Amino acid sequence: MALQAGIVGLPNVGKSTLFNAVSNSAKAQASNYRFCTIDPNVGLVDVPDPRLTKLAELVQPHRIVPTQIEIVDIAGLVRGASKGEGLGNKFLGNIREVDAIIHVVRCFEDENILRDEGAINPVSDKEIIDTELQLKDLESVEKKIQRNEKTFKADPKLKADLDVLHKCKEHLEKGKSIRELDLNIVEKGAIADLFLLTDKPVLYVANVDEASMHTGNKYSALLAEAVKNERAEVIIMNNSIEAQIQEMENTEDRQLFMEEYKMTEPALDRLIHSAYRLLNLYTYFTAGVQEVRAWTIHQGWKAPQAAGVIHTDFEKDSSKQRLQLTKILLNMDQMPLAVKPVN
């Protein structure tokens, strides 16, 4: 399975630059004007994992297949997007399709980069995006309430769903996101079909200047304080530096470049690992002469489900299929290894 993460944020905060840094299959246009990105750019990025490299060194396979994340570069949202401003409805629809949100927030000063919202204020910028997503979710919840109120007397289950919907409505009207509501699994079922934007897990990227890329600055500190109760993560990085690193094809040049900036690894690696933790994803490996491959599964999956990622027949609950899976794994040099995330 491929995790799909959407990059969002106000215009000119560094979204497309980040996309160029993470994507190894497409390049987004990064320009200094609003709505540079109209149709979402989509690219794939390999999930970095030193264990996969080590396995390949031991096995010497014909090919190495890392697991990947699909990254979607969604156009910059603006105030009023929920009402259609700046082609907002189209962009919000793109966000609805992703599994997680990577929210890029501008945490640097540069008078040469256009900004519509006045002085640099990462908390205000974050709240503008939050408000637009909350308003769109409120619209979705209210529409479902109207539908259910017409028929709930004939279906008792709809009464319970209505209670959850009203709970969500009140929460959104307070300017809060659904992911902060702490719904149980049954309650989540009542809104699952809405694919609510504010129910998606969020990873914040504080895009800082070069001088702040290791320690952060006053702006990134304000952002971290503002989201501390959201169970979200904040990654501090300079998107421009990360894009330059990814453009270097020569490994030695890349290493020298990172040493110059006192980097032990690209911040991009930390971002990808954080996205994995955000969605409770784990990686396991199969190793053989033909290939060494990484597979992505969800935390808590049992062996038959994990095997189903390789082939759906392996997940069937029968002793015959389990015996067949065991033989394939043992006899074809496909022994699964290390079912855990990279920290």
C-alpha positions in Angstrom: 0.0 0.0 0.0 1.2 3.6 -0.6 0.5 6.2 2.0 -0.8 9.4 0.3 0.2 12.6 2.0 -1.0 16.0 0.8 1.2 19.1 1.2 -0.9 22.2 2.2 -0.4 25.7 3.3 -0.8 29.3 2.4 0.6 30.6 -0.9 4.4 31.1 -1.0 5.3 29.2 2.1 7.5 26.6 0.4 5.1 23.8 -0.5 6.2 23.2 -4.0 9.9 23.5 -3.0 9.2 20.8 -0.4 7.5 18.7 -3.0 10.6 19.0 -5.3 12.7 17.8 -2.3 10.6 14.7 -1.5 9.5 13.5 -5.0 11.8 11.3 -7.1 9.3 10.9 -9.9 8.0 14.4 -10.6 9.0 18.0 -10.2 6.6 20.7 -9.2 6.9 24.3 -10.5 8.0 26.6 -7.7 7.3 30.2 -8.4 6.8 33.5 -6.5 3.1 34.1 -7.2 -0.2 32.9 -6.0 -1.8 29.7 -7.3 1.4 28.6 -9.1 0.1 25.0 -8.4 -3.5 24.6 -9.8 -3.8 20.9 -10.6 -2.1 18.9 -7.8 1.3 17.4 -8.6 1.8 13.8 -7.6 5.1 12.1 -7.0 6.6 9.1 -5.3 9.3 9.1 -2.7 11.3 6.1 -1.4 11.1 5.6 2.3 14.7 5.7 3.6 15.6 2.6 5.7 19.1 1.6 6.6 17.9 -1.9 7.4 17.0 -2.4 3.8 20.5 -1.3 2.7 22.0 -3.7 5.2 19.9 -6.6 4.0 20.9 -5.9 0.4 24.6 -6.0 1.5 24.1 -9.4 3.1 22.0 -11.0 0.4 23.4 -9.3 -2.8 20.0 -9.5 -4.6 19.3 -8.7 -8.2 17.2 -5.7 -7.2 16.2 -3.7 -4.2 12.6 -2.5 -3.8 11.9 0.1 -1.0 8.4 1.0 0.1 7.2 4.4 -1.1 5.0 7.3 -0.1 2.8 9.1 -2.6 3.1 12.9 -2.1 0.5 15.3 -3.5 1.4 19.0 -3.8 -1.9 20.8 -3.3 -2.3 24.4 -4.3 -2.0 27.1 -1.6 -5.3 27.7 0.3 -6.4 31.3 1.0 -8.8 32.9 3.4 -12.3 32.1 2.1 -11.3 28.8 0.4 -14.3 27.0 2.0 -16.6 29.4 0.1 -14.7 29.0 -3.2 -12.1 31.7 -3.0 -9.0 31.0 -5.0 -10.6 27.8 -6.5 -10.9 26.7 -2.9 -13.5 24.0 -3.4 -11.3 22.2 -5.9 -8.3 22.3 -3.6 -10.3 21.2 -0.6 -11.5 18.3 -2.6 -7.9 17.3 -3.3 -7.2 17.3 0.4 -10.1 15.0 1.1 -8.5 12.2 -0.9 -5.2 12.0 1.1 -4.5 9.9 4.2 -2.5 12.6 6.0 -1.7 16.3 5.8 1.7 17.8 5.7 1.1 21.5 6.6 3.9 23.8 5.6 4.2 27.0 7.7 6.4 29.9 6.8 8.8 30.5 9.7 11.3 32.9 8.0 11.5 36.5 6.9 12.3 37.4 3.3 11.0 40.6 1.8 11.6 39.2 -1.7 8.9 36.5 -1.2 5.4 37.8 -1.6 3.0 37.5 1.4 -0.6 38.5 1.6 -1.1 38.2 5.3 1.2 41.0 6.6 3.9 40.3 9.1 5.2 36.8 9.6 2.9 35.0 12.0 3.0 31.2 11.9 0.2 30.7 14.4 -2.2 33.0 12.4 -1.2 31.3 9.2 -2.0 27.9 10.7 -5.3 29.1 12.0 -6.3 30.4 8.6 -5.9 26.9 7.1 -7.6 25.3 10.1 -10.6 27.6 9.8 -11.1 26.8 6.1 -10.9 23.1 6.7 -13.2 23.3 9.7 -15.8 25.3 7.8 -15.8 22.8 4.9 -16.2 19.9 7.5 -19.0 21.8 9.2 -20.8 22.0 5.8 -20.4 18.3 5.3 -21.6 17.4 8.8 -24.7 19.7 8.5 -25.7 18.2 5.2 -25.6 14.7 6.7 -27.5 15.9 9.7 -30.3 17.1 7.4 -30.4 13.8 5.6 -30.5 11.7 8.7 -33.1 13.8 10.4 -35.5 13.0 7.6 -35.2 9.2 8.1 -33.9 8.5 11.6 -37.3 7.6 13.1 -37.4 4.6 10.7 -33.9 3.5 11.5 -32.8 3.5 15.2 -29.1 3.3 14.3 -29.4 6.7 12.6 -30.4 8.2 16.0 -27.0 7.2 17.4 -25.3 8.6 14.3 -27.2 11.8 14.7 -25.9 12.2 18.2 -22.3 11.9 16.9 -22.9 14.3 14.1 -24.3 16.9 16.5 -21.3 16.4 18.7 -19.0 17.0 15.7 -21.0 20.1 14.7 -20.7 21.7 18.1 -17.0 21.0 18.2 -16.4 22.5 14.8 -18.5 25.6 15.6 -16.0 26.2 18.5 -13.2 26.4 15.9 -11.8 23.0 16.8 -10.7 20.2 14.6 -12.3 16.7 14.6 -9.0 15.0 15.4 -9.0 16.7 18.8 -12.5 15.3 19.6 -11.3 11.8 20.8 -14.1 9.8 19.2 -14.3 6.1 19.9 -14.2 3.5 17.1 -18.1 3.3 16.9 -18.5 7.1 16.8 -15.9 7.3 14.1 -18.0 4.9 12.0 -20.8 7.5 12.0 -18.6 10.0 10.1 -16.3 7.7 8.2 -18.2 8.3 4.9 -17.6 12.1 5.2 -13.8 11.8 5.0 -13.6 14.9 7.1 -10.6 17.1 6.5 -9.9 18.0 10.1 -10.0 14.3 11.1 -6.8 13.6 9.2 -3.5 13.4 11.0 -1.2 16.4 10.5 2.5 16.8 10.3 3.7 20.5 10.5 6.8 21.6 8.6 8.3 24.7 10.0 10.1 26.1 7.0 12.9 28.2 8.5 15.9 30.1 7.2 19.4 28.6 6.9 20.6 30.0 10.2 17.7 28.3 12.0 17.7 24.9 10.3 19.2 23.1 13.3 17.8 24.9 16.3 14.6 26.5 15.0 13.7 30.2 15.7 11.1 32.3 17.4 8.6 31.5 14.7 9.0 27.7 14.8 8.8 27.9 18.6 5.5 29.7 18.4 4.2 27.1 16.0 5.3 24.2 18.3 3.5 25.8 21.2 0.3 26.3 19.2 0.0 22.7 18.2 1.2 21.0 21.4 -2.3 19.7 22.2 -3.0 18.3 18.7 -1.0 15.1 19.0 0.8 16.3 15.9 4.5 16.5 15.1 6.6 19.5 14.0 9.6 19.1 11.7 12.0 22.0 11.5 13.7 22.2 8.1 14.9 24.6 5.3 12.9 23.4 2.3 15.3 25.1 -0.2 18.4 23.2 1.3 16.5 19.9 1.2 15.6 20.5 -2.5 19.2 21.1 -3.3 20.3 17.9 -1.6 17.8 15.8 -3.6 18.9 17.3 -6.9 22.5 16.0 -6.3 22.9 12.6 -8.1 26.5 12.1 -6.9 26.5 10.5 -3.4 29.9 12.1 -2.5 28.7 15.6 -3.6 25.6 15.1 -1.5 27.6 14.0 1.5 30.0 17.0 1.2 27.1 19.4 0.9 25.4 18.0 4.1 28.7 18.2 5.9 29.0 21.8 5.0 25.7 22.5 6.6 26.6 20.2 9.6 23.8 17.7 8.7 24.1 14.0 9.5 21.0 13.2 7.4 18.5 15.1 5.3 15.6 16.5 7.3 13.5 14.9 4.6 14.3 11.5 6.1 12.9 12.7 9.5 9.8 14.0 7.8 9.1 10.7 6.1 9.7 8.7 9.3 7.4 11.1 11.2 4.7 10.5 8.6 5.0 6.8 9.1 4.6 7.2 12.9 1.6 9.5 12.3 -0.3 6.7 10.6 1.0 3.9 12.8 2.7 2.3 9.8 5.3 -0.5 10.1 7.7 -2.0 7.7 8.7 -5.6 7.2 11.1 -7.1 4.8 11.5 -10.1 2.5 15.0 -11.0 1.4 16.1 -13.4 -1.4 18.4 -13.6 -4.3 15.8 -12.2 -6.7 15.0 -9.1 -4.6 15.1 -7.5 -1.2 11.9 -5.7 -0.6 10.2 -3.5 2.0 6.5 -3.9 2.7 4.2 -1.4 4.5 1.6 -2.6 7.0 -0.4 -1.1 9.8 0.5 -1.5 13.4 -1.4 -4.3 15.0 -1.9 -6.4 11.9 -1.5 -10.1 12.3 0.7 -12.3 10.2 -2.0 -13.3 7.7 -2.8 -9.7 7.0 0.8 -8.8 6.6 1.2 -11.7 4.2 -1.8 -10.4 2.3 0.2 -7.4 1.3 2.4 -9.8 -0.7 -0.5 -11.7 -2.2 -4.2 -11.6 -1.2 -4.4 -15.4 -1.3 -2.0 -15.5 1.7 -4.5 -13.8 3.9 -7.2 -16.4 3.5 -7.9 -18.0 6.9 -7.2 -21.7 6.2 -4.5 -24.0 7.3 -3.7 -24.9 3.7 -3.0 -21.3 2.8 -0.9 -20.8 5.9 1.1 -23.9 5.1 1.6 -22.7 1.5 2.7 -19.3 2.8 5.3 -20.9 5.1 6.7 -23.0 2.3 7.0 -20.0 0.0 8.7 -17.9 2.6 11.2 -20.6 3.6 11.9 -22.3 0.3 12.0 -19.2 -1.9 14.4 -17.2 0.3 11.6 -14.8 1.3 12.0 -14.9 5.1 10.1 -11.9 6.6 12.2 -9.7 8.9 11.9 -6.9 11.5 8.3 -5.8 11.7 8.8 -2.4 13.3 9.1 1.3 12.3 12.2 3.3 11.8 12.6 6.0 14.5 
